[in-house]
Amino acid sequence: MTVRLQREDFDPAAEAATLTRGRIDVGAVVIFTGLCRGAESGEPIAALTLEHYPGMAEEEISRHVEEAKSRWPLLGVTVIHRYGRIEPGENIVLVVTASSHREAAFSAAEFLMDYLKTRAPFWKQVESAKGKSWVDAKAVDDKAADRWTRSNSKASNQAAE
């Protein structure tokens, strides 16, 4: 398991290669890379600035990676999240999950991204022609993350039976 918070950019392909190098038990790798868009709420932006609590953020992300590992048979996970000033087109976040089978790799990657989007201790400020403003949480993101709560997972599993 790798969890890193950094100012520097990252190479998604190189990170996935590092995670799987020498492994013959991995049958599926899912790579999700989140990029900085050039607009927020329809308005052009110059950059995003992401802030976090050092130490606490890594600990919280690691805790959720451990939860993903307890839910799915993962063989490896890498999470990298940048902070600082990020311009449109630049990488923000990387989640790489590896498993013997695709379902676990896809589900775990989606679970981790929903967590990172809604509950990870990051704050996002948008820089535009109008100035700087902090971005509020979005209900649609919270709804996506809520499906992973243990009670919702049980209800979904029971409905499927």
C-alpha positions in Angstrom: 0.0 0.0 0.0 1.3 3.4 -0.9 -0.3 6.7 0.2 1.5 9.9 -0.7 0.5 13.6 -0.6 2.8 15.8 -2.6 3.2 19.1 -4.5 4.9 17.4 -7.4 3.2 15.9 -10.4 3.1 12.1 -10.9 3.2 9.6 -13.8 0.1 7.3 -13.6 1.7 4.6 -15.9 4.9 4.6 -13.9 3.0 4.3 -10.6 1.0 1.3 -11.9 4.1 -0.3 -13.2 5.7 0.0 -9.8 2.7 -1.5 -8.1 2.6 -4.6 -10.4 6.3 -5.1 -11.1 7.3 -8.7 -10.8 3.8 -9.8 -9.8 2.1 -12.7 -11.6 -0.9 -12.9 -9.2 -2.3 -9.6 -10.5 -5.0 -10.1 -13.1 -6.6 -6.6 -13.0 -5.3 -3.1 -12.5 -7.6 -0.1 -12.4 -6.0 3.4 -12.8 -8.0 6.5 -12.1 -6.5 9.9 -12.6 -8.3 13.1 -11.7 -7.3 16.2 -13.6 -7.9 19.9 -13.0 -10.6 21.1 -15.3 -10.4 24.5 -17.0 -13.8 25.6 -15.6 -15.7 25.3 -12.4 -19.5 25.7 -12.4 -19.3 26.9 -16.0 -16.7 29.7 -15.2 -13.2 29.5 -16.6 -10.5 29.1 -13.9 -6.8 29.8 -13.7 -6.0 27.3 -11.0 -7.1 25.3 -8.0 -5.3 25.4 -4.7 -5.7 22.4 -2.5 -4.9 22.5 1.2 -4.7 19.7 3.8 -3.6 18.9 7.3 -0.2 17.1 6.9 -0.1 13.8 8.8 -3.8 13.7 9.5 -4.7 13.5 5.8 -2.3 10.6 5.1 -3.6 8.8 8.2 -7.3 9.2 7.1 -6.6 8.1 3.6 -4.6 5.1 4.8 -7.5 4.2 7.1 -9.9 4.1 4.0 -7.3 2.1 2.0 -7.4 -0.4 4.8 -11.2 -0.5 4.7 -11.0 -1.1 0.9 -8.6 -3.9 1.5 -11.0 -5.5 4.0 -13.9 -5.2 1.6 -12.2 -6.5 -1.6 -9.4 -9.0 -2.2 -6.8 -6.4 -3.3 -3.2 -7.2 -4.0 -2.0 -3.6 -4.1 -3.2 0.0 -3.8 -1.6 3.3 -4.6 -3.2 6.7 -3.7 -1.4 9.9 -4.6 -3.0 13.3 -4.0 -1.4 16.6 -4.8 -1.8 19.8 -2.9 -0.8 23.4 -3.6 -1.6 25.3 -6.7 -2.7 23.1 -9.7 -3.4 24.5 -13.1 -6.0 23.2 -15.7 -4.8 20.0 -17.3 -2.6 19.0 -14.5 -3.0 15.8 -12.4 -4.7 16.1 -9.0 -5.2 12.6 -7.8 -4.3 9.0 -8.6 -5.9 5.8 -7.4 -4.4 2.5 -8.6 -5.9 -0.8 -7.4 -4.7 -4.3 -8.2 -6.5 -7.6 -7.7 -6.7 -11.0 -9.2 -10.0 -10.0 -10.8 -11.5 -6.8 -12.3 -14.6 -6.5 -10.2 -12.6 -6.0 -7.0 -10.2 -3.6 -8.6 -13.0 -1.4 -10.1 -15.1 -1.4 -6.9 -12.2 -0.5 -4.7 -11.1 2.3 -7.0 -14.6 3.7 -7.1 -14.9 3.4 -3.3 -11.6 5.2 -2.7 -12.4 8.0 -5.1 -15.9 8.6 -3.6 -14.2 8.9 -0.2 -11.4 11.2 -1.5 -14.0 13.4 -3.2 -16.2 13.8 -0.1 -14.5 13.0 3.1 -10.7 13.3 2.8 -9.4 16.3 4.7 -8.7 18.6 1.7 -10.0 22.1 1.0 -10.3 23.4 -2.6 -10.0 27.0 -3.5 -10.8 28.2 -7.1 -8.9 31.0 -8.7 -10.7 32.8 -11.5 -11.1 36.3 -13.1 -13.6 37.0 -10.2 -11.0 36.3 -7.6 -10.6 33.3 -5.2 -13.3 31.3 -3.6 -13.6 28.1 -1.6 -15.5 25.2 -3.1 -18.5 23.8 -1.1 -19.2 20.1 -0.9 -21.7 18.9 -3.5 -24.8 16.8 -2.5 -24.3 14.6 -5.6 -20.8 13.6 -4.4 -22.2 12.9 -0.9 -24.9 10.7 -2.4 -22.3 8.7 -4.3 -20.3 8.1 -1.2 -23.3 7.1 0.9 -23.8 4.0 -1.1 -20.6 2.6 0.5 -21.8 2.8 4.1 -22.1 -0.6 5.7 -25.9 -0.3 6.2 -26.4 0.6 2.6 -24.1 -2.2 1.4 -26.1 -4.7 3.5 -29.5 -3.4 2.1 -28.1 -3.6 -1.5 -26.8 -7.1 -0.9 -30.2 -8.2 0.6 -32.1 -6.6 -2.3 -29.9 -8.5 -4.8 -30.7 -11.9 -3.1 
